[in-house]
Each structure stands twice: as structure tokens, then as C-alpha cells.
Amino acid sequence: MTGSAIVGLGMSDLGKVYGHRTEDLAAVAIRNAVADAGLTMNNIDGLLVSSGLKQELDPQFAGHLGLHELGLLAAVNAYGATAGVMVAEASKAIADGTANTIVCVFADTPLRENKRTGAAWSSAATNLSGYRGWQTASGAVTPNILYALAARRHMETFGTTDDQLAAIAVGQRQWATGNPLAQMREPITIEDHHNSPWVADPLRRLDCCLVSNGAIAIVVTGADRAVDLPQPPVHVWGYGQAHRPRLLAKDSAWGLETGAVASGAQAMARAGVTHADIDFLELYDCYTYTALVTLEDYGFCNKGDGGPFVAEGHLAPGGSLPCNTGGGQLSGYYMWGFTPLSEAVIQIRGQGGERQVPKNDLAMVSGNGGILEYHSTLILGRLAHA
């Protein structure tokens, strides 16, 4: 049996978790993941780390963990696309013999007690110079504002509506009610969405992801070794990347089409699957709009038809294409691309409890970073890839 598989998943406490250093939470998640895989730290010979905008984890972290004999060690940063990049790089390293058992971890502690969540991003967003200094002058200095511009362009071009964006938020909150780890589990309605405060027109509070402290880690090893470990293996069938540095020009496709088009096509081609083979989606949802445009770019509906598609309830519990089954980043927790990745692992293992999808053979997982600039895609399977 060839290929790679995810055999361990570990988390620290997630959400409004205060008083911990980023590296301490990362260590908790790693040790939980290794134990979950039925392994010890002595079995680990590869480590990939990532830690949010402040990049508080670096290769020296390996020494703090007591890992001194590694074939693979790197800090990885493709923003929200990092998780998919890590799994791809780990799979390649296993295939060529660089390392046999690799831990990938993301940890972040942007939240501060008694401070508003927006403060976590404001200082980085305003540190702009050169060409991008125009953002400071225009006031377009936060991800909220820039994603609002992208969402508005989609709405003006294709007729996407506020109700359709709300359908995504409502559906994902329905999924979150079955997730004991979700930060937000109280059901919401379309009206609740419309009554939530504006953040940046056309985005309201319930269109925007949570901000969370915490850490998530996975263990990746060879598929042949995975069969002897205690957890059901989650096999890596395919992966892809596509990165498009931001081009905010009137004749560009920015806001209408993203690198998810090429990234998704690469992953599906490597896996040898079609859209009909995918049982459920775990899409990067920093905003409702991001989930919508990624859904279109992956080809699950025609460009511009994402709004009507989500309004028909296809992504919500009971729908034809379950999506963000733990509540996603809108209602579950925000750990960059490790949010959709961790939920895909849980679902493929069959460990989703109340929210378990009825068919879990193949999942498609997306990562999105920057302002629609960096994209990764994974195809994960319950069975080994033929």
C-alpha cells in the first residue's frame, strides 16, 4: 500500500482561552495528536509548524519538544492555505523517504482578555508601505473591508443577495449545534443575520469568522503503516495549490474568481475523481462570501449560481452537499486552514456524533489565505487510494 494518511489529530482548548503562550498550546496539541495516533514522541521524525500573523513558532520549537533527530523541519506560512500546503509537503516527504512520521501544527493566540477581537488584526493591517500605501489613504486597511469589496463585486456582477449569504451562516450554525467544540451553538435565523451589526457593507457580524486562541495538530505517516495504528486512517488522495498575488484592477477577476479554480482542478486530477465522487466539503470560510466563491470556483455549481444554490439548502444539514459540518470558522472555531482540515478528519473517521454525515468516503478541503491570494486543496478519503 502506497501513499500517506493522517493518523493522529490533537487539539488544545479552543476559543476564548487566555493566559497561555502560543508554543504551550502547540505542545499540548502535538502531544494529544501523537497519543491519538498510538505513537510516542520518539516516533516523530518530521515537524512542520505555523502560527498565525505573528509567526511565534519557528524551527527552534522542535528542541523545546525534545525532538532532536528529524529528517524534515520547517516553519510554513501560506496564511489560510498553510494546512493544505503542510499535508502536501508531508506526503511528498514520506513518498521520497525524507521522513516517516510527520507532525503538522498550527497555533495562535490573537485574543486578549478584555480587548475587542478586531484588535488582533488592526496593527498588522495598517502596517502598509509602498504601492499598498493607497490602502491606508483610502481606509481599506483591514481584511473585513477588503473582503467586503470582493463580496460587493460578486453581488453587483451576479446578483448575489444578502439572504443568500445569510443562508450560509444559518446552515453552518445548524451544523455547529452538533459540535461540542463549537464556540457558537445557539441556532440563528435569516432575520438574526440581517439584524446583526454591520462590519463592512455588505458584510455583517454573522458573515464574519470568529477569532480564536488555540492549537491543532495532525500526524501524517505512510498508508502502509497507518493500518496498524488505532485510529481509522484518513488517506491523502490528492492535493493542489494556486497562488494569485492581489491585483485590484477593474479588468481583473478579483472577487469573481480565485485560485481555487486551479487548486481544485489539480487536487481532483491527482486524486482521479470528479465532483460526483465528493461526499462532503470543508471550505475555508473566513466570510460567508469566501465559502460561496470557493464553492463556485471548485465547480459544484456554475459561476454566479452559488447564491441560489446555497439558498436551496444544499450545504446545510439534510442537504445534498454537506459543507462545514462542524460549524466552520463562522460558528465553530478559527484555526486558519486547520479548522476545515480537522473537521474532515473527524468526519472521515466517523466520529462526528450528532453531526456525522451519512456518506463519508471522500472529502474536499480548501484553504484560502490573504485577500483571496493563496489557495490549497486536499482530497481526503476513508479508503486507501487505488
LUMMARRO-73982 format. One record per residue (C-alpha): residue in one letter; x negated, y negated, z negated. Coordinates in steps of 0.25 Angstrom, whole numbers, padded with zeros to 4 digits, always signed. Example, Ala and Ser with C-alpha at 12.3 -4.5 7.8 and 13.67 -1.06 7.14 Angstrom:
% residues 2
A-0049+0018-0031S-0055+0004-0029
//
This chain:
% residues 386
M+0000+0000+0000T-0006-0013+0004G-0002-0028+0001S-0001-0035-0012A+0010-0036-0023I+0014-0045-0034V+0013-0036-0047G+0014-0046-0058L+0022-0058-0062G+0020-0066-0074M+0025-0080-0080S+0023-0089-0091D+0034-0096-0097L+0040-0106-0086G+0047-0119-0087K+0046-0129-0098V+0034-0122-0104Y+0026-0132-0112G+0012-0132-0119H+0005-0122-0110R-0007-0124-0101T-0005-0120-0087E-0016-0110-0088D-0010-0104-0100L+0003-0102-0093A-0004-0096-0081A-0011-0086-0090V+0002-0081-0096A+0008-0079-0082I-0004-0072-0077R-0005-0062-0089N+0010-0060-0088A+0009-0057-0073V-0003-0047-0075A+0004-0040-0086D+0017-0039-0078A+0009-0032-0067G+0004-0022-0077L-0011-0027-0076T-0021-0034-0085M-0029-0046-0082N-0041-0037-0079N-0034-0032-0067I-0033-0046-0061D-0044-0049-0050G-0037-0061-0044L-0031-0074-0049L-0024-0086-0041V-0020-0098-0049S-0011-0110-0047S-0006-0121-0056G+0003-0132-0050L-0001-0146-0047K-0011-0148-0058Q-0019-0135-0054E-0022-0131-0068L-0026-0117-0065D-0039-0114-0058P-0049-0102-0055Q-0055-0104-0069F-0041-0099-0075A-0046-0085-0071G-0057-0086-0082H-0046-0090-0092L-0038-0078-0089G-0051-0069-0091L-0051-0066-0076H-0066-0065-0072E-0067-0055-0061L-0058-0060-0050G-0058-0058-0035L-0049-0069-0032L-0047-0082-0039A-0041-0095-0035A-0032-0107-0038V-0022-0108-0027N-0013-0120-0024A-0003-0121-0013Y+0007-0128-0022G+0020-0121-0022A+0015-0111-0011T+0004-0106-0020A+0011-0094-0025G+0013-0088-0011V-0002-0092-0008M-0007-0085-0020V+0001-0072-0017A-0004-0072-0003E-0019-0074-0007A-0018-0064-0018S-0012-0054-0007K-0024-0057+0002A-0034-0055-0009I-0028-0042-0013A-0028-0037+0002D-0043-0040+0004G-0048-0035-0009T-0051-0049-0015A-0043-0045-0028N-0033-0035-0032T-0024-0041-0043I-0022-0056-0042V-0014-0065-0051C-0008-0078-0045V-0003-0088-0055F+0004-0102-0055A+0005-0110-0068D+0009-0124-0070T+0013-0134-0082P+0018-0146-0076L+0029-0148-0086R+0026-0157-0099E+0035-0157-0111N+0044-0170-0112K+0040-0174-0098R+0048-0174-0085T+0046-0163-0075G+0043-0173-0064A+0031-0178-0071A+0024-0165-0068W+0023-0169-0053S+0023-0184-0053S+0008-0187-0055A+0003-0177-0044A+0013-0182-0035T+0009-0197-0036N-0006-0194-0034L-0006-0197-0019S-0016-0204-0011G-0020-0205+0004Y-0009-0203+0014R+0001-0197+0003G+0000-0210-0004W+0012-0214+0004Q+0020-0205-0005T+0016-0214-0017A+0020-0226-0010S+0034-0220-0005G+0037-0214-0018A+0037-0200-0012V+0027-0195-0023T+0034-0182-0029P+0038-0169-0024N+0052-0172-0027I+0052-0184-0017L+0045-0177-0006Y+0053-0164-0007A+0066-0174-0007L+0061-0180+0006A+0059-0166+0012A+0073-0162+0007R+0079-0174+0013R+0073-0172+0026H+0079-0158+0027M+0093-0163+0023E+0093-0174+0033T+0088-0165+0044F+0096-0152+0041G+0108-0158+0033T+0104-0150+0021T+0112-0155+0009D+0112-0157-0006D+0122-0146-0008Q+0112-0136-0001L+0100-0140-0009A+0109-0138-0021A+0113-0124-0017I+0098-0120-0018A+0097-0126-0032V+0110-0119-0037G+0107-0106-0031Q+0093-0106-0037R+0099-0109-0051Q+0108-0097-0049W+0096-0089-0048A+0090-0095-0060T+0101-0091-0069G+0096-0077-0068N+0081-0080-0071P+0078-0081-0085L+0065-0089-0082A+0072-0100-0074Q+0071-0114-0080M+0085-0117-0075R+0096-0107-0076E+0109-0115-0078P+0118-0114-0065I+0119-0126-0057T+0129-0130-0046I+0128-0139-0033E+0134-0150-0041D+0124-0149-0052H+0113-0150-0041H+0120-0163-0036N+0121-0169-0050S+0106-0166-0053P+0098-0179-0053W+0091-0183-0040V+0076-0181-0040A+0073-0186-0026D+0084-0187-0016P+0089-0177-0011L+0083-0168-0022R+0090-0167-0035R+0085-0161-0048L+0091-0148-0045D+0084-0148-0031C+0070-0148-0038C+0062-0137-0045L+0059-0136-0059V+0045-0140-0065S+0040-0128-0074N+0028-0124-0082G+0023-0110-0082A+0015-0100-0074I+0018-0088-0065A+0008-0077-0061I+0008-0065-0052V-0001-0053-0050V-0004-0048-0035T-0010-0035-0032G-0011-0025-0021A+0002-0018-0017D-0004-0004-0019R-0008-0008-0034A+0006-0014-0036V+0013-0001-0036D+0006+0004-0049L+0010-0009-0057P+0022-0010-0066Q+0030-0021-0058P+0037-0020-0045P+0027-0025-0035V+0030-0038-0027H+0024-0035-0013V+0018-0047-0005W+0023-0045+0009G+0019-0058+0016Y+0014-0072+0013G+0013-0085+0021Q+0008-0099+0019A+0010-0112+0027H+0006-0126+0023R+0010-0139+0029P+0004-0152+0023R+0015-0162+0021L+0018-0170+0033L+0029-0181+0030A+0031-0185+0045K+0044-0188+0051D+0041-0178+0062S+0036-0167+0053A+0045-0155+0048W+0042-0159+0033G+0054-0156+0025L+0061-0148+0036E+0051-0136+0038T+0040-0131+0029G+0028-0122+0029A+0038-0111+0024V+0041-0108+0039A+0027-0103+0042S+0024-0098+0028G+0037-0089+0028A+0034-0084+0042Q+0020-0080+0038A+0025-0073+0026M+0036-0065+0033A+0027-0061+0045R+0017-0056+0035A+0028-0048+0028G+0034-0044+0041V+0048-0048+0036T+0060-0056+0041H+0070-0065+0034A+0080-0054+0033D+0070-0046+0024I+0069-0056+0013D+0078-0053+0002F+0076-0066-0006L+0068-0079-0007E+0060-0086-0017L+0058-0100-0011Y+0049-0111-0017D+0060-0121-0022C+0053-0134-0027Y+0066-0140-0022T+0079-0135-0016Y+0075-0140-0003T+0062-0133-0003A+0069-0119-0004L+0079-0124+0007V+0068-0128+0017T+0060-0115+0014L+0072-0106+0016E+0073-0113+0030D+0059-0112+0033Y+0058-0097+0030G+0069-0095+0040F+0080-0090+0031C+0089-0100+0038N+0087-0110+0049K+0081-0123+0047G+0091-0133+0042D+0101-0122+0037G+0095-0120+0024G+0105-0129+0017P+0117-0121+0022F+0110-0108+0019V+0107-0111+0004A+0121-0117+0002E+0127-0104+0006G+0121-0098-0006H+0111-0089+0001L+0100-0091-0009A+0108-0091-0022P+0111-0078-0030G+0120-0069-0021G+0115-0076-0008S+0109-0069+0004L+0095-0074+0001P+0091-0075-0013C+0082-0087-0016N+0074-0091-0028T+0080-0081-0037G+0075-0086-0050G+0079-0100-0048G+0067-0104-0041Q+0060-0117-0045L+0073-0125-0045S+0078-0117-0057G+0068-0106-0061Y+0054-0111-0063Y+0044-0119-0055M+0031-0112-0054W+0027-0116-0039G+0028-0104-0030F+0027-0094-0041T+0042-0097-0044P+0047-0090-0031L+0036-0080-0032S+0039-0075-0046E+0054-0074-0043A+0051-0066-0030V+0042-0056-0039I+0053-0055-0049Q+0064-0052-0039I+0056-0042-0031R+0053-0035-0043G+0068-0034-0046Q+0066-0042-0059G+0075-0053-0057G+0086-0049-0067E+0099-0057-0064R+0093-0064-0052Q+0087-0051-0045V+0090-0052-0030P+0097-0039-0025K+0087-0037-0014N+0072-0040-0017D+0063-0033-0007L+0057-0046+0000A+0056-0060-0005M+0051-0072+0002V+0044-0082-0008S+0040-0096-0004G+0030-0107-0009N+0031-0122-0006G+0021-0132-0010G+0018-0147-0009I+0029-0154-0002L+0033-0143+0008E+0018-0141+0011Y+0013-0128+0006H+0021-0115+0009S+0019-0100+0005T+0028-0088+0007L+0028-0074+0002I+0036-0062+0005L+0036-0052-0006G+0042-0038-0006R+0047-0028-0016L+0041-0017-0008A+0027-0016-0002H+0025-0022+0011A+0025-0011+0022
//
